[in-house]
Amino acid sequence: MIIRPYRLSQMDFGTFTLAGYSVAGEESVIILPELDCVFDIGKCPREALTVNHVLLSHAHMDHAAGLPYYFSQRDFQGAGTGTVLVAERLVRPLEQLMQAWGVVEGHVPPAKFVGMKSGDDFELRRGLIARAFGVKHLSTSLGFSIIDVRQKLKEEFANLDGPAIVELKKKDVAITNRVEYPLVAYPGDTARDNFSSLPHVANAKVLLLECTFFDKDHVKRARAGKHLHVNDLPMVLEGMKNEHIVIVHVTRRTNMGEARKILKKTLPKDIIDRITFLMSRRLIEEQ
């Protein structure tokens, strides 16, 4: 019997890195340490315990099973209570789940759930927010974008010196504009949708995009489960300006080599050049 070690794929995007594992029906967890968050929690690998925010796209077991372990281990290690951002309708059921597990374990660890709806922002830290957006999967599904928020001096004040700027501030003159720089967007599991209409998704440096099915005979399965099929990608990626597109949530039955060949036949070269598979063997074995 050959036992392969469980290892996360890792990617470096300059100002932040990513470590993750995403196989449809098995586990999805994508950790962004520098941004202090994890998209979904999967079975909660130990690397996910160090981040303070879980952005839960939906509550299917392969995306959410590790929540009790996340809270329990953080309590055990004295790491403080983590925060889970989740659709509003899931807050109460998840609180009940933690209470039920506490009965089993003999101790209810502290847990914090924040109910979100499409368009809501949550401050992860000063100048960094998570924004929820609607997706087409479950009625309680949400996507999330991580956005760097900065204040930029208005053009009409660009030529002023320091003392002049100070005087304007004393007079309560608004001298800056809020500027958003989307870093990462994660729709989670989703059917076809027009994400190009959402600037914080379309312009994110990195798009983590589910594409579960590649077999030509699995289009009906994709529609039934509200997942993406490779044939959907031309429509979904039209108008998207992401520097990097990372394909996640591929089924285990999919051969990566064949999937790459199918992509090359399905998408133009300028998009192909931006695409990486999260579960590429190279990203795992190079670590």
Helices and strands as residue ranges (DSSP letters): E 9-12, E 17-23, E 27-32, G 33-35, E 37-41, G 46-50, E 53-55, H 61-64, H 67-77, E 83-87, H 88-105, E 112-116, E 121-125, E 128-134, E 142-153, G 155-157, H 162-170, E 176-188, G 195-197, H 199-202, E 206-210, G 216-218, H 219-225, G 230-232, H 233-236, E 244-248, H 256-266, H 269-272, E 275-277, H 281-285
